[in-house]
Amino acid sequence: MALPAIPDELLVEILLRLPTAADLIRASAACVSFRRLIAGRSFTRRFRKLHPPPLLGFLDTGRLRFHPAVPPHPSAPAARAVASAADFSFDFLPSPCSSRPWSVQDVLDGRVLLERPRPRRRESPSNEMVVCDPLHRHYLLLPRIPDDLAASVVHAQGFCYEDSCLVPSGDHEEAAATDEASFRVIWMMLLPTKPVIFVFCSGTGQWRTVPSLTWSEMSPGFVLSTHVFSFLRRHYAHGCFYWTSCSTEKFLALDIRRMEFSVAVHPPCERKPGENVVIAEADQGMILMFVPKPNTSPVIYTVWRNNGGRFTQWQMEKPITLDSGSGLMGAAGRHLLLYYCGTSSVGRSCFTRDVNTFQLERVCSAYPKQTHAYCNFPPSLLSSPTVSIGTPHADIWEVEDVVPVPEAREAGPGGVQGPVLASAAQAPKPSFDNNGAEAGRGGARRWRWGWGWTCGVCRGQVAEV
């Protein structure tokens, strides 16, 4: 007697538990009924939520070049496909201008946040920003921060520090309730009295400001002028951003679920002068901080664990020792990002190391000091656009006049807005380079100093590139 057919609902649950996207594609090719279920938009959305996109390589923030994963890394075939299909030179972005080039600020789940100076900076404290999907050539120009929201920044006096980044979707419940093409962007400025944060949501197309405590309310006795030049690197772990220092015992934390700032204290240990720490995620909501010890060769990192409680409750773990010529660049989730300068027999390379299993994998033959980890699904049933084609939200400032924001568009490789390319094979080949630069969730830092803003004009500015 023939066995009864497996219900579609049960098949979906089985297919969702396949470990990798490659396994899912093989199942789709093996059976027509499997493909019918897998091709459904609801299935691909659920699979993407349950299985984070794999690490495919690194994006050079300075040269706009992609360093793909190479064999024997398991993501090498997918990385090669993305390198062939995507445009990491960003030629499809609007209004190319040599005097105001776009620069990468952050990379997250296939999206890239870029900035460039506004032609009339006095009209807004923030740079011009765009979020794009280089694989599908979609982009969305962000509107400038409204005058009423920006008033607190425009009239600020004294030292200032600013940063911008994409916001992770958070836990699985929050991610499942959010459209996969929706995203948020944070623009932050540290003022002498308190931090100021603005949040852009692609769903509403609007900026909003978030109330914040003053520095003295967060940490009695804290004075920004003595710490502002120390917050040099941004990290992310378990729902919080961290801005750490290579010279002070303080660091800044932002809980993205509550949008609340706090000032925390580093673990009680010595650090190698001029070297920053690395923060990574661990199981069960734990946070690990890797602190380079002074006067050690090869470099030894002390490891401190925080169980998600107060940042005064650090517990020391077993230290790790890296090979000579190696160092930590940053972290992406639970993976440490390591570089190896190379010897006569082994060339320079970048590796990942799982903080839970300690498994070490070589990613690419590059030494990227200022790059971002690029994670995404390769061109397949799972590679849906991560930036929507939507309705214009607000106005942006161009060179002469205020003009409507264009819709998020698909663009050809030459930067001209137009229809989708008929085939990914028509895309221009990206450039590959073995020189690169800071990995992980870090971004470019911008500093300002002087007497602040007078009549809407900043008295002084220095940019760290």
N, C-alpha and C positions, 0 to 999 in steps of 0.2 A: 504494500500500500504506500502511495506517495506521501511524503512528509508535507505537512501544511506549509504554505509560504510564510516567510518571516514578515511580520507587519512592518510597514515603512517607518513607523515611530521607533521600533526597536533597531532597525537597520541604521537609522540616523544616529542613535546613541552609540552603536558599535563603531560607526565611521568616525564619529567625533573623538573617539579614544585612540585613533591611529596616532603614533608618536610624532610623525613629521609630515610636512607638506608633500614631500616626495612620495611617501607611502599613500597619501590620499590621491595623488595624481595617478599612481599605478592602479589603484582600485577603480578609479574613474575609467581608465582605459580597458580594464578587464571585463567590465559588465555594463550593459546599457542602463539597467535599472539603477546601478550605483551612480553612474554619471548623472542621471536625472535628478537624484537626490542631492548629490554634491554640487551641481550647478545652481541649485536654488540659492537665492540671495540670503534667505534666513539662515541656511546651513553655513555658508561661507562666513557670515557675520559671527555666528556662534563659534566656529572653528578658530577664527582670528582672535576672539576673546580668550579662548582656552589655551591657545598656543601662541606665545609671543613670537614676533617675526625674528628670524635668525640673524646673527651678525654676519654681514656680507663683506665688510671691509671698513676703510676709513676715508673720510672726505677731508681733503686738505683745505683749511680755511683761508690760507693765503693765496694759493695758486689755483684754487677751484679745480682740483684734480682728484680723481678717485683711485684709491689703492684697494683693489679687490682681493678677497681671500684666494689663496692659491692652493693647489693640491699639496699634501693630502688632507687639507681641512675639509670637513664634510659639507661646508657651504660653498666650496669652490665652483661647482657647476652653476649654482644659482647666482653667485657673484659674477661669473662670466656672462650670464644671460642679462643681468641687470646692467653691467658695464656696456654691453652692446646696445641695449634698448634705451637707456636713460641719457639725459643731457646734463652732465654735471658741470658744464661750462656756463649754464644758465643763460644761454643766448636767447631763450624764448621769453625772458622777462622784458617788460616794457621799457621804453625810453632809455636805451643805452646811452651812457655819457661817460667819456673818459675822465672828466674832472670830478665826477661823482659815481664811482664804481660801486656795485653791490658787494658787500662783505658778509660772509656767513657768521651768524651769531649762535645758532643752535641747530641740532638735528635730532629728530625724535620720530620713530615709527614711520619712516618714509617721508616725512615732511622736513622741510628746511626753512628756517627763519633767516632772512637776510635784511641788512640795513644799509642805508647810505645817507649822507648829510642832506638836509633839505636845502633848496636853493635860497630860501629865506628863513634861516634858523630862528630868527626872533619871533616868528609866528607860532612856534610850538617848541616846547622844551625837548621833545623826543625827535629822533631821526625818522626818516621815511622808512617804513617797514613793509615787507611782503612775505607771505608764507606760500611755498610752492611745493609741488610734487614733481621732482625731476623725472620720474619714471613715466608719468602720464602727461607731463608738460601742462599741468594745471597750476594756476597761481591766483592769489587773492591779495590785492593791495589793501593794506589796513588804513582806515581813516585816521586823520590826526586826532590827538586827544582834544576834546572840546575845551573852549576857553574857560568855562566855569570850573571844570575839573583841574585844568592846568594852572589856575591862578596861584595855588599854594607853592608851586615849583618856580614859576616865572619870577616871583618876587623873593626868592630865597637868597640869603646872604651867606658867604663863607664857602668852606670846602664842600664839594659834592662828589658823589660817586654814582654811576648809573650802570644798569645791566638789564638785559632783556633775554627771555627764554620762552620756550614752549612748555606747557604744563602737562605732565602725564595725566592720564585719565583716572588713575587711582585704582581702587579695588575692583574686583570683578563685577560686583553689583552695580557700582557706578558706571563702569565701562559698558555693561550690557544695556543700561538705560540710555546711553548716549549714542547718537548716530556715529557710524564709523568715520564719516567725513567731517565731523565737528572737531573743533580744537579750541584751545585757549592760549593766549599769549600774555605774559607778565612783563610789564616795564616798571622798573624800580629805580628810585633815586634815594640816596642817603643824604639827608639834610642835617645841619648842625643840631636841630632840636629833636628830630625823629625820622624814621624811614617813611617814605611815601611810595605806595604801590598802586598801579593801575592794571586792570585786567580786561583784556579784549576777548569776547566770545563770538565765534563765527556764526553761531545760531541766531544771535540778535544783531550782530554787526555793530555793536556799540562797546565803548569803553565805560568802565565804572571804577570808582575809587574805593579803596578799602580802608576803614579807620585803623589807626595804629597808635600804640602807646608811645610815649616819649622815651628817650634813652634812659633818663633817670628813673622812670617808672619800671622799665624792664630790668635795669641793672644799676642800683644806686652807686653814684660816683663815676659812672661810665662817661667819658668825654670823647666825642667822635673824632675831634681833631688829632687825638693821639693814636687812633686805630684805623682811620679811614683808608690810609695807604697800605693797610695790611690785608684787607679783604680781597685777595687776589684770585682765588679759585672757587668755582661753584661746583658743588657735588649734589647728588640726589640719592635718597634711600628711603624706602617705605613711607612715601607720602610727605617727605620734607626736603626742602632745599637747604643746603649749608654753604655759607661763604666762610672759608677758612683762611688762616694767616700762616705765613712762614716766619713771623717774628714776634707774635704776641700770643698770650695764653687765652685770649677771647676768640670766639667765633659766633657768627650770626646764623640763626635758624629761622626758617619760614615753613609753618605747617600749611600745606596747600588745601587741606580739607576745611580748616577753620580760618585760613588766611590770617594767621597771627604770627607776629615776629617774637623772637626771644633771643637774649644774649646768653650764651653758654660758655663753659670753661673746658679747656682741653684736659685730657688725662694728666695726672701728676708725673711727668717724666721729662727727661732732657730730649731735645731734638737737634738734629744736624742743622747748623746755621745755614739759612738761605733755602732750605728744603721744605716743601709743603707736605702735608699729610694726604692720605687717600682714604675716602670713606666708601664702604661697599655694603650691600645688603647681604644678610644671612637668613637662614630659615627661622620661622616662628617670630617674625617681626624684629629680629635682632639686628643691630648695627655694629659693624666692625670698623675700627679706625686703625690704620697702619701708619706708624710714626717712625721716621728714619732716625736711628741712633747716631750720635756724633762719634767721630774718630774711629770708624770701623771700615775695614776694607777686606773683603767685599762688604757691601752695604747690608746691615741687619735692620729689620723693621720690628719694633715691638708692636704687638697686636693687642688692642683693647676692645672689650665687648661691652655694649650697652643694650640692655634687654628691653629697650623702648620706653624706659621710665625717665627719671630726671637725669640731666647730663652731669650731675655730680657723682653719679653712681657708676663709675667705670670699673671693670674687672679685667685684669691682665690675663692674656692667653699666651700660648707658646709662641715665641718669636719665629720669624722666618728669615732665612739668609738667601740672598740672590747671588748668582754667579758673577764673577768679575766682569765689568762692562755692562751690567744689566741695571735696570731701575724701573720703578713704577711710574706710568704715565697717568693713570686714573683708574676708573672703574665704570663698568656698564652692568647695572644690576648686581648679580652675584659673581660676576667675572672681573678679576683684576686684569688690567691692561699693562703688559710689560714690554719694554724695549730691550734689544740686545745690540750693542754697538758693532759686534763682529770681531773675528780674529782672522788669521791667515787661512784657516780651514773652514770657518763658518761665517757667512756674510751677515750683515745687519738684518734684523728681522723684528717682527712684532708678534707677541704671543698673548694668549689669554690663560688665566688660571682660575679655576672654580674654587671659591672660598670654602665650599662644603666638602667637595671630593678631592681637591688639590690636583685635579687633572690639568695637565699642561698641553696646550695646542698651539701650533704655529699658524698664524693667520696670513701674513703677507711678508714679502721681502722688502720692507721699508722701515724707516725710522721716523715715524710721524710725531713731532713734538707738539704741534698745535693743530691737531685734527680732531674731528668728532667721529665717534663710532657710528656707522651707518647700518641700521637694522631694517629689513623689509622682506616681503615675500617676492620671489622672482616673478617674471611675467607668466601668469597662469590663471586658473580659475580664482585663485585667492588674491590676486593683485588688483583689487579694485582701487579707484582713485581715493587718495586720502585728503584731497581738497575739493570741495564741491564746486560745481558751476551754479552760481546763485544769482541773486538780485543785488544790484548796487546798494550799498548800505549808507554811504555818507560821501562827503567831499574830501578830496586831497588837494594839496597845493602843488601846482606845477610851476614852471619857470616864471610865467607872467600872471596868469589868472587862476581863479578857482574853477576847477572843472569837475564834472561828476566822476565818481569812481567807476572805472569800467567793471563789468562783470568778471567774476573769476572765469578765466578763459583757458581753452586749449590753444597752444601756439605751435607754429612750425619751428624748425631748428634755426631759422634765421632771425627769430624774435618777432616775426610778423604774426599778429593774431589771425587765426584762421581755423579751418576744420582739422579734425584729428588726422594724423598721418595714416595712410592706408596700411602701413606695416611698420612694425618697430625696426625692421631692417633698414628703413630709410633714414633712421636717426644717425646723426654724426657720431663718429667714434670719439669717446673721451680720451683725454691725455692721461697717461700713467707716469708716475714719477716716484723715485725712491727717496726723495727728500720730503720731509713733511714736518708736522709739528705737534699741542697739548690735547690729549684725548679724553674721552668720557663726556660728561654733561657740562663741561666748562665752556665758557664763551669769551668773546673779546671784551675787554674792560675799557671803560671810558672814564677819564678823570677830568674834573674841572676845578679851577682854583681862582682866587682873586676876590673881588668885591661882589661877586654874584651877578645878578641880572639888574640892569638899570635901564629903564625905558625899553624893556624887552630884549636887551642886547647883553650877551655874556661877555664879561671883561677879559677872560682868559680861558684857554683850553689847551689840554695836552692829551693826545690819544696814544694809548699803548697798542702797538700792532704786533 
